[in-house]
Amino acid sequence: MAAFGIAELPRSEHAKGPDVNEEKKMKKIAANGRWSCLAILFIHNTAEWLIRKFILYLKVKYTYIPNIYVPVIKQGNIMERYLSSFSTITCVAVHTPRHTVKDCNLFYVKMLKIIIFVSLFVAHTFVSAEYIFQGFDDKFKPDWWQSEIIYQIYVRSFKDSNGDGIGDFNGITEKVDYFKSINVGAVWLSPIFQSPQDDFGYDVSNYKQVDPLFGTMEDFDRLRDAFHKRGIKVILDFVPNHTSDEHPWFTKSVQRKEPYTNYYVWKDPIIDASGNRTPPNNWLGVFNTGSAWEWNEERQQYYFHAFQVKQPDLNYRCPMVVEEIKNIILFWLGRGVDGFRFDAVNYLFEREDLMDESKSYKVGILDTDYDSLVHNNTLDQPETYEMVRIWRELLDDYSSSEKTTNFFMVECYSPLLNTMKYYGNLTSPGAHFPFNFLLINAFTQQSDAYDVDNVIKSWMLNMPEGKWPNWVLGNHDNSRLATRTNPLLVDGLHMMQLLLPGTPITYYGDEMGVQDTYIRWNQTVDPAGRNVGILRYTKFSRDPARSPFPWDDSVNAGFTNGTNGTWLPVNPNYWHENLVQLSKFKSHLRTYRQLSRLRQNPTIIKGDLHVYVLSKWVFGFSRSFYDHPTFFVVINFGSELETINIKEARQTLPKLLKVKISSINSGYVTGNIVETGCIHLRPKAALVLSTAKPNEDN
């Protein structure tokens, strides 16, 4: 009976046998037909009413009652949690003192407990879709990588200081104060290591030297010191999966010089019946060039390259490779960097038996295209997760000696459940976090409020216990945020990115709503585009998202003072869409600055999260933290004017709220007062609303 919320007798009471008086009472009730009918009617008619009332009540009340209702699925068995505090819930739910409940007719108390339990169980199903993150207490002190904005600098495109049309260290150092103006706490530099630049730095020929294109090691040291002086961390983009074929390791491996012989993945050919040499299996390269195997005449074997021919994969089954990479990590930690972004970690290992991969049967894909296969044998192998844990242990050991956290984030375009494994667990941690690409991969211009709700809950509710979320809206491998979605949605999406629990990662220029730059075929330099030819290059080229940063309306947008142009064309709209102009009036840049300041509020760093689908096209979420102001964000993803009632969604809200931050297209300004029962939202408009009083605006 306890499983139905009916209290069991103590063990000593059971030993004495059933209570005779209790049996008489129950028989008397059962014998009375009228009471039985009334009981049945009571259950039937009251159940639906109670369930509805409980759902509404729990939405706005129970999340503030400690240890009673915590609708986070992963915190324990639902039934056990309800039963452990059942008597308290019963009294609170029916607004009845505990002693009064005890005096009720036993039959009705039992019936009521059953109904309440069922109601709570059903309510849990609904409420968990809204209250999805329990905040922290006031003692919680976030680490720097949790509280700060991480800003990705694509070094070639940020600022050129020597007139060669390519961004460099000194150009970044020159603009270091800009990062303070938008409240960035850490910068992530795209690869700076010595490289032939076949894939713009992701083909490394020397991990312990910087590429002369960007400057000298002394220039890097000045850059690092300039950031550190302003309290900004420096994160390096590390490329562990492969090197350049010009790396000395590869040259010596080709020659079978020890200990380098097995530093790369070498395999013998398959000789067919006609005596023809063929690759070891059907694996394909990421850049759509056909086979991922390249024959080396000198060594008389194939080597594996997941990406370009000039990017041979390292062999992590070779212990010496593991040690080499560890030494490189320690080298850069010794030079004062604060952490790493590890590139393409899900490619580290492949199946050792070289089993063929199966066809994907995707429409519109050529047989030589990477997406023509399902990559179960070359991605997310069990050994990969173990290697990530080894690197985390190395970084943590170094952090302990330095008494500061050395940060570790990893890139992996993998299925969600595989991605979550890169977190590790509480006893064996992996990365501090893998990148959350759901707002890139699962969000489009067709997405409605239900889709957005699902994207957020997918990450938040699938994270391992005790782990920290992150939000990515753009990077160097994808079309820019403003182009991929809608320019008018930039502010609303930044509200989500910067105000949801977790760490935001901003791609350079996205704070201004910079759009893709159209790159002609004869201007295309990205190998992903060049490889597929003029007819398909626009589908695969990443050049449009990598154009130079528009600083002002001068020649070349202030990116370079050289006369030989820029490595990629500057966006033609730079004359009005540039940093100087956008700083003068209401713009995406100014909205971003407001959001980055608000992010420092305790409610945003530590508070609870509720999410709401307010209509098919309007999504909302709220952040609350003890007696601090509550912030309610509403975003219209649709193409029509919407009128919403957030008071109905959260009845504890006051009748009036203050506009804290508004999107450029909203028609509202900071300080406006809105009625919670009737808020008008233009298409693609977004608002951050606050319960703070006018004199509590700091």
C-alpha positions in Angstrom: 0.0 0.0 0.0 2.9 2.3 0.6 3.6 2.3 -3.2 0.2 4.1 -3.6 1.0 6.8 -1.0 -0.8 5.1 1.9 1.3 4.9 5.0 2.2 1.5 6.2 1.9 0.5 9.9 5.1 0.2 11.9 6.6 -3.3 12.0 5.6 -3.8 15.6 2.0 -3.0 14.7 2.0 -5.6 12.0 3.2 -8.2 14.4 0.2 -7.8 16.6 -2.2 -8.5 13.7 -4.8 -6.3 12.1 -6.5 -3.6 14.1 -10.1 -4.8 14.8 -11.5 -1.3 15.1 -9.9 -0.4 11.9 -11.5 -3.4 10.1 -14.9 -2.5 11.5 -14.7 1.0 10.2 -13.7 -0.1 6.8 -16.5 -2.8 6.6 -19.0 -0.3 7.7 -18.0 2.1 4.9 -17.9 -0.7 2.3 -21.4 -1.9 3.3 -22.9 1.5 2.9 -23.8 1.8 -0.8 -24.4 5.4 -0.7 -21.0 6.2 0.7 -19.4 3.9 -1.8 -21.1 5.7 -4.7 -20.1 9.1 -3.3 -16.5 7.8 -2.9 -16.4 6.7 -6.6 -17.9 10.1 -7.7 -15.5 11.9 -5.5 -12.5 10.1 -7.1 -13.9 10.5 -10.7 -14.9 14.1 -10.5 -12.1 15.4 -8.3 -9.2 13.8 -10.0 -9.2 15.9 -13.1 -9.8 19.1 -11.1 -7.0 18.3 -8.7 -4.6 17.4 -11.5 -5.2 20.7 -13.3 -4.9 22.7 -10.0 -1.7 20.8 -9.1 0.0 21.5 -12.4 -0.8 25.2 -12.2 0.1 25.3 -8.5 3.4 23.4 -8.9 4.5 25.6 -11.8 4.5 28.8 -9.7 4.9 27.5 -6.1 6.6 24.2 -5.5 9.9 25.2 -7.2 10.5 27.4 -4.2 9.8 24.8 -1.5 13.2 23.2 -0.7 13.5 19.4 -0.7 9.8 18.9 -1.6 9.6 19.2 -5.4 12.7 19.2 -7.6 11.6 18.3 -11.1 14.9 17.3 -12.5 14.7 13.8 -13.7 18.2 12.8 -12.9 18.1 13.6 -9.2 16.6 10.3 -8.1 13.7 8.0 -8.3 10.5 10.0 -8.7 8.3 7.8 -6.5 10.9 7.6 -3.7 11.2 11.4 -3.7 7.5 11.9 -3.5 6.9 9.3 -0.8 9.8 10.5 1.3 8.1 13.9 1.8 4.5 12.8 1.2 2.9 14.0 4.4 4.3 17.5 4.0 3.2 17.7 0.3 -0.3 16.6 1.3 -0.7 19.3 3.8 0.8 22.0 1.6 -1.2 20.9 -1.5 -4.6 21.0 0.1 -3.8 23.9 2.4 -4.7 21.8 5.4 -2.8 21.6 8.7 -1.3 18.3 9.4 -3.4 17.6 12.6 -6.6 18.3 10.6 -5.7 15.7 8.0 -5.1 13.1 10.7 -8.6 13.7 12.1 -10.3 13.1 8.7 -12.2 9.9 7.9 -9.5 7.3 7.2 -11.1 6.2 4.0 -11.1 9.7 2.6 -7.6 10.4 3.7 -6.4 7.3 1.8 -8.4 8.2 -1.3 -7.1 11.7 -1.1 -3.5 10.5 -0.8 -4.0 8.3 -3.9 -5.4 11.2 -5.9 -2.6 13.6 -4.8 0.1 11.1 -5.6 -1.3 10.5 -9.1 -1.7 14.2 -9.5 1.9 14.9 -8.5 3.1 12.1 -10.8 1.2 13.5 -13.8 2.2 17.1 -12.8 5.9 16.0 -12.8 5.6 15.0 -16.5 4.4 18.4 -17.4 6.4 20.6 -15.1 9.7 18.9 -15.9 9.3 20.4 -19.4 9.4 23.9 -17.8 11.5 23.8 -14.7 14.7 22.2 -16.2 17.6 23.6 -14.2 17.9 24.0 -10.5 20.2 26.9 -9.6 22.8 27.1 -6.9 22.9 28.6 -3.5 24.5 31.9 -2.6 27.7 30.2 -1.6 28.4 28.9 -5.2 31.5 30.5 -6.7 31.7 29.9 -10.4 35.1 29.2 -12.0 36.3 31.6 -14.6 35.4 29.4 -17.5 31.8 29.2 -16.2 31.2 32.9 -15.6 33.0 34.5 -18.5 32.2 34.9 -22.2 34.6 33.0 -24.5 35.3 34.9 -27.7 36.7 33.1 -30.8 39.3 35.1 -32.7 39.9 33.9 -36.2 43.5 35.3 -36.2 43.8 35.7 -40.0 40.7 37.9 -40.1 40.8 40.0 -37.0 43.3 42.8 -37.5 46.4 43.2 -39.7 49.3 45.2 -38.3 51.9 44.9 -41.0 50.0 45.5 -44.2 50.2 42.0 -45.7 46.4 41.6 -45.7 46.5 38.8 -43.1 45.6 39.3 -39.4 48.4 38.8 -36.8 49.3 38.9 -33.1 50.2 42.6 -33.0 46.9 43.5 -34.7 45.0 41.6 -31.9 47.1 43.3 -29.2 46.3 46.7 -30.7 42.6 46.0 -30.2 42.7 44.3 -26.8 40.6 47.0 -25.1 37.7 46.2 -27.4 37.3 42.9 -25.6 36.9 44.7 -22.3 34.2 46.9 -23.9 32.0 43.9 -24.6 32.9 42.2 -21.3 34.7 39.2 -22.8 36.6 37.1 -20.2 38.5 34.7 -22.4 39.7 34.7 -26.0 40.2 31.5 -28.1 42.7 31.9 -30.9 42.4 29.8 -34.0 45.6 27.7 -34.7 48.8 29.8 -34.4 51.3 27.0 -34.8 53.8 26.8 -37.7 52.0 25.5 -40.7 52.1 25.3 -44.6 48.5 26.8 -44.3 47.0 24.2 -46.6 44.0 24.2 -44.2 44.8 27.6 -42.6 46.6 26.4 -39.6 44.8 23.1 -39.0 47.8 21.4 -40.7 50.6 21.8 -38.2 54.3 21.3 -39.1 55.7 22.4 -35.7 53.6 22.5 -32.5 56.2 24.4 -30.5 56.7 27.3 -32.9 54.2 30.0 -34.0 53.7 30.7 -37.7 55.7 33.7 -39.1 52.5 34.9 -40.8 51.2 35.9 -37.4 54.5 37.2 -35.9 57.2 35.9 -33.6 57.0 34.1 -30.2 57.9 37.4 -28.6 54.8 39.0 -30.3 52.7 36.2 -28.9 54.1 36.8 -25.4 53.1 40.5 -25.6 49.6 39.5 -26.8 49.3 37.1 -23.8 50.5 39.7 -21.4 48.2 42.4 -22.7 45.2 40.1 -22.2 46.3 38.9 -18.8 46.9 42.5 -17.7 43.2 43.2 -18.4 42.0 40.0 -16.7 41.3 38.1 -19.9 42.3 34.5 -20.3 44.0 33.1 -23.5 42.9 29.8 -25.0 44.7 28.0 -27.8 43.1 26.0 -30.6 45.0 22.7 -30.5 45.0 20.1 -33.4 45.5 16.6 -32.0 44.1 14.4 -34.7 46.6 15.0 -37.5 49.6 17.0 -38.5 50.8 18.4 -41.8 52.6 16.0 -44.1 55.5 18.5 -43.8 55.9 17.8 -40.1 59.3 16.1 -39.3 57.4 13.3 -37.6 55.8 12.3 -40.9 58.9 12.6 -42.9 60.7 10.3 -40.6 57.7 7.9 -40.4 57.8 7.6 -44.2 61.4 6.6 -43.9 60.6 4.2 -41.1 63.1 5.9 -38.7 62.5 4.9 -35.1 60.7 5.8 -33.0 58.6 7.5 -35.7 57.7 4.4 -37.8 54.2 4.0 -36.2 53.4 7.7 -35.5 50.8 7.6 -38.2 48.2 5.1 -39.4 49.9 3.0 -42.1 48.3 0.0 -43.8 49.1 -2.4 -46.6 47.1 -2.3 -49.8 44.6 -4.8 -50.9 45.6 -6.6 -54.1 42.6 -7.6 -56.2 42.3 -10.6 -58.5 43.8 -8.6 -61.4 46.8 -7.6 -59.3 45.6 -4.0 -58.9 46.4 -2.1 -55.7 43.4 -0.7 -53.8 43.0 1.1 -50.4 42.4 -1.0 -47.2 38.7 -0.2 -47.1 36.0 2.2 -48.3 36.5 5.1 -45.8 36.2 8.6 -47.2 37.8 11.9 -46.5 35.8 14.8 -44.8 36.6 17.2 -47.6 34.9 15.2 -50.3 38.0 14.1 -52.2 37.2 10.4 -52.2 39.2 7.8 -50.4 40.6 8.7 -47.0 43.7 6.6 -47.9 46.8 7.9 -49.8 49.5 5.8 -51.3 53.1 6.6 -50.3 55.5 5.3 -52.9 58.5 5.5 -50.7 57.1 3.5 -47.8 54.9 1.3 -50.1 51.9 1.6 -47.8 48.7 3.7 -47.5 48.4 6.3 -44.8 45.0 7.4 -43.4 43.9 11.0 -43.6 40.4 11.9 -42.2 40.7 15.3 -43.8 43.1 16.6 -46.5 45.7 14.4 -48.2 48.3 16.8 -46.6 46.9 16.1 -43.1 47.9 12.5 -42.1 46.2 11.2 -39.0 48.3 10.5 -35.9 48.3 7.0 -34.5 47.2 7.2 -30.9 47.7 3.5 -30.4 51.4 4.4 -30.4 52.4 5.3 -26.8 55.1 7.7 -28.1 52.5 9.8 -29.9 50.5 10.1 -26.6 53.6 11.3 -24.8 54.6 13.7 -27.6 51.2 15.4 -27.4 51.3 15.6 -23.6 54.7 17.3 -23.8 53.3 19.9 -26.3 50.4 20.6 -23.9 52.8 21.2 -21.0 55.0 23.4 -23.2 52.2 25.8 -23.9 50.9 25.7 -20.3 54.5 26.7 -19.4 54.2 29.7 -21.7 51.2 30.9 -19.8 48.2 29.9 -21.8 45.0 29.3 -19.8 43.5 26.4 -21.7 42.8 24.7 -25.0 40.1 24.0 -27.5 40.8 20.6 -28.9 39.9 20.3 -32.6 38.0 17.3 -34.1 38.6 15.0 -31.1 35.9 12.5 -32.3 38.3 11.5 -35.1 41.2 10.4 -32.9 40.7 6.6 -33.3 39.3 4.3 -35.9 38.3 0.7 -35.7 41.4 -1.4 -35.7 39.9 -4.1 -37.9 39.3 -1.5 -40.7 35.7 -2.7 -41.2 34.0 -0.9 -44.2 31.4 1.8 -43.4 27.8 1.4 -44.6 26.0 3.6 -47.1 23.9 6.5 -45.8 21.7 6.7 -48.9 21.3 10.5 -48.5 19.7 12.3 -51.4 21.9 14.6 -53.6 25.2 13.2 -52.3 27.9 11.8 -54.6 29.6 8.5 -53.9 32.8 10.3 -53.2 31.2 12.7 -50.7 31.9 12.1 -47.0 28.2 12.1 -46.2 27.6 9.1 -48.5 28.7 6.8 -45.6 27.6 6.3 -42.0 30.7 6.9 -39.9 30.3 4.4 -37.1 33.8 3.0 -37.6 35.8 6.2 -37.7 34.1 8.5 -35.1 33.6 8.4 -31.4 35.4 5.2 -30.7 35.7 4.0 -27.1 39.4 4.7 -26.9 38.7 8.4 -27.8 36.9 9.0 -24.6 39.7 7.5 -22.6 42.2 9.8 -24.4 40.1 12.8 -23.5 40.1 11.7 -19.8 44.0 11.4 -20.0 44.3 14.9 -21.2 41.9 16.2 -18.6 44.0 14.5 -15.9 47.1 16.1 -17.2 45.5 19.6 -17.2 44.1 19.1 -13.7 47.5 18.0 -12.4 49.0 21.2 -13.8 46.1 23.3 -12.5 46.7 21.9 -9.0 50.3 23.0 -9.0 49.5 26.4 -10.4 46.3 26.8 -8.3 44.2 28.0 -11.2 42.0 26.1 -13.6 43.5 25.2 -17.0 40.4 25.0 -19.2 39.7 22.2 -21.7 36.9 22.2 -24.3 36.5 19.8 -27.2 34.9 20.0 -30.7 32.9 17.0 -31.8 30.1 17.0 -34.4 28.6 13.8 -33.0 25.2 12.5 -32.1 24.0 14.0 -28.8 24.5 11.0 -26.6 28.0 10.4 -28.0 28.7 14.1 -27.4 27.7 13.9 -23.8 30.2 11.2 -23.2 33.0 13.7 -23.7 32.0 15.3 -20.4 33.1 12.1 -18.6 31.6 11.8 -15.1 32.1 12.9 -11.5 34.8 10.3 -10.8 36.5 10.3 -14.2 36.0 13.7 -15.8 36.5 14.4 -19.5 36.5 17.8 -21.0 35.0 20.7 -19.0 32.5 20.6 -21.8 32.1 19.5 -25.5 30.8 22.2 -27.7 27.0 22.5 -27.9 26.2 22.8 -31.6 22.4 22.3 -31.3 21.7 26.0 -32.1 23.7 25.5 -35.3 22.7 22.0 -36.4 19.1 21.8 -35.0 17.9 25.3 -35.4 16.8 26.8 -38.8 14.7 29.6 -40.1 11.8 27.1 -40.0 12.1 26.5 -36.3 9.2 27.4 -34.0 9.0 27.8 -30.2 8.6 24.0 -29.7 11.8 23.4 -31.7 13.7 25.9 -29.5 12.2 24.4 -26.4 13.4 21.0 -27.5 16.9 22.2 -28.4 17.4 23.7 -24.9 16.0 20.7 -23.0 17.9 18.3 -25.2 21.2 19.6 -23.8 20.2 20.5 -20.3 18.4 17.2 -19.5 21.0 15.0 -21.1 24.1 16.4 -19.4 25.8 14.1 -16.9 25.2 15.0 -13.3 27.2 18.0 -12.1 28.3 19.2 -15.6 28.1 22.6 -17.1 26.3 23.7 -20.3 27.5 25.9 -23.1 25.9 27.7 -26.1 27.5 28.1 -29.5 25.8 30.2 -32.2 28.6 30.4 -34.8 32.1 29.4 -35.7 34.6 29.3 -38.5 33.1 26.2 -40.0 29.5 27.3 -40.5 27.5 30.1 -42.1 27.3 33.1 -39.9 24.5 33.5 -37.4 22.8 36.5 -39.1 22.8 34.7 -42.5 21.9 31.2 -41.3 18.9 32.4 -39.3 17.6 36.0 -39.8 19.3 39.3 -39.1 16.4 40.4 -37.0 16.8 37.4 -34.7 20.4 38.1 -33.8 19.4 39.9 -30.6 16.9 37.3 -29.5 19.4 34.5 -30.0 22.1 36.4 -28.1 19.6 36.8 -25.2 19.3 33.0 -25.2 23.1 32.4 -25.5 24.1 34.9 -22.8 21.3 34.5 -20.3 20.7 30.7 -20.3 22.7 28.8 -17.7 26.1 28.0 -19.0 29.1 29.5 -20.9 28.5 31.4 -24.2 31.1 31.1 -27.0 30.9 34.1 -29.4 32.4 34.0 -32.9 34.2 37.2 -33.9 31.8 39.7 -35.5 28.6 37.9 -34.4 28.2 40.5 -31.7 27.6 43.0 -34.4 25.3 40.8 -36.5 28.0 40.5 -39.3 26.6 38.5 -42.2 28.3 36.1 -44.7 30.4 37.7 -47.4 29.7 36.4 -50.9 33.0 34.9 -52.3 33.3 34.3 -56.0 34.9 31.1 -57.3 38.1 32.9 -58.3 38.3 34.3 -54.7 37.7 31.0 -53.0 40.7 29.7 -51.0 39.0 27.2 -48.6 40.0 23.6 -49.6 36.5 22.4 -48.6 35.2 24.6 -51.4 38.0 24.2 -53.9 37.9 20.4 -53.8 34.3 20.1 -55.1 34.6 22.5 -58.1 32.8 25.6 -59.3 29.4 24.0 -59.5 29.2 23.0 -55.8 31.7 25.2 -54.0 29.1 27.5 -52.4 27.6 24.5 -50.6 30.9 23.5 -48.9 33.1 26.6 -48.8 33.6 28.1 -45.3 35.2 31.3 -46.7 32.0 33.5 -46.4 32.1 33.3 -42.6 35.7 34.2 -42.4 35.9 37.6 -44.0 37.9 40.4 -42.2 36.5 42.2 -39.2 34.9 45.5 -40.2 36.4 48.1 -37.8 35.3 51.3 -39.6 34.3 52.8 -42.9 37.8 53.4 -44.2 39.5 51.5 -47.0 39.4 47.7 -46.3 37.1 48.4 -43.3 40.1 49.4 -41.2 41.3 45.8 -41.2 44.6 46.6 -42.9 46.6 49.6 -44.1 48.2 47.6 -46.9 47.7 48.3 -50.5 47.6 44.7 -51.8 44.1 43.9 -50.5 43.0 41.4 -47.9 43.3 37.6 -47.9 39.5 37.3 -48.3 37.2 40.1 -49.5 35.8 42.5 -47.0 32.0 42.5 -46.8 30.7 45.2 -49.2 28.4 46.6 -46.5 31.3 47.6 -44.3 30.7 51.3 -45.0 27.7 51.3 -42.7 27.9 47.9 -40.9 31.2 48.5 -38.9 32.2 48.8 -35.3 32.3 52.6 -35.3 28.9 53.1 -36.9 27.2 50.4 -34.8 28.5 52.0 -31.6 26.6 55.2 -32.3 23.0 54.0 -32.2 20.7 51.1 -31.2 22.3 48.1 -32.8 23.1 44.4 -32.3 26.5 45.5 -30.9 24.9 47.7 -28.2 22.4 45.0 -27.4 25.2 42.5 -27.0 27.0 44.9 -24.6 23.9 45.3 -22.5 23.5 41.5 -22.3 27.1 40.9 -21.5 26.8 43.3 -18.5 23.5 41.7 -17.4 25.2 38.3 -17.5 27.3 39.3 -14.5 24.1 39.5 -12.4 23.9 36.7 -9.7 20.5 35.6 -11.1 22.1 34.8 -14.5 25.1 33.0 -13.0 23.4 31.1 -10.2 19.6 31.1 -10.8 17.0 28.6 -11.7 15.8 28.2 -15.3 12.1 27.8 -16.4 11.2 27.5 -20.1 7.9 28.3 -21.6 6.2 27.7 -25.0 3.9 30.8 -25.0 2.6 30.2 -28.4 3.6 28.2 -31.5 6.1 30.9 -32.4 6.9 32.7 -29.0 9.4 31.1 -26.7 10.2 32.3 -23.2 12.4 31.5 -20.3 12.9 33.0 -16.9 15.8 33.1 -14.5 15.2 33.6 -10.7 17.5 33.5 -7.7 16.3 34.0 -4.1 15.4 37.7 -3.5 17.3 39.0 -6.6 15.3 40.3 -9.5 13.7 37.7 -11.8 14.4 38.1 -15.5 11.8 36.9 -18.1 13.0 36.6 -21.8 10.4 36.4 -24.6 11.4 35.9 -28.3 9.0 35.8 -31.3 10.4 33.4 -33.8 7.5 33.9 -36.1 6.6 36.3 -39.0 3.5 37.9 -37.5 2.7 40.2 -34.6 2.1 38.1 -31.4 0.2 39.1 -28.2 1.2 37.0 -25.2 0.2 36.6 -21.6 3.2 35.6 -19.5 1.2 36.1 -16.3 -0.8 33.1 -17.2 2.3 31.1 -17.7 3.8 32.2 -14.3 1.2 33.5 -12.0 3.7 34.8 -9.4 4.9 37.5 -11.7 3.7 41.0 -10.8 1.2 42.8 -13.1 3.9 45.1 -14.5 7.4 44.4 -15.6 10.2 46.7 -16.7 12.0 46.3 -20.1 15.6 45.7 -19.2 16.9 45.0 -22.8 15.1 45.1 -26.1 16.0 43.9 -29.6 16.5 46.5 -32.3 13.2 45.7 -34.0 11.0 45.5 -30.8 9.7 49.0 -30.6 10.6 49.1 -26.9 13.5 50.7 -25.1 15.1 50.1 -21.7 12.9 51.4 -18.9 9.5 50.9 -20.6 6.8 49.3 -18.5 4.8 46.4 -19.9 1.7 44.6 -18.6 2.5 40.9 -18.1 -1.0 40.0 -19.2 -0.7 41.6 -22.6 2.7 42.0 -24.3 2.9 42.8 -28.0 5.8 41.3 -29.9 6.7 42.2 -33.4 8.0 39.5 -35.8 11.5 38.3 -34.7 11.4 40.8 -31.7 12.7 39.9 -28.3 12.7 41.4 -24.8 14.4 40.9 -21.5 11.9 41.9 -18.8 12.8 42.4 -15.1 10.9 42.4 -11.8 13.4 45.0 -10.5 12.0 48.3 -9.3 13.1 51.5 -11.1 15.7 52.2 -8.3 17.0 48.7 -8.5 18.4 48.9 -12.0 22.1 48.3 -11.2 
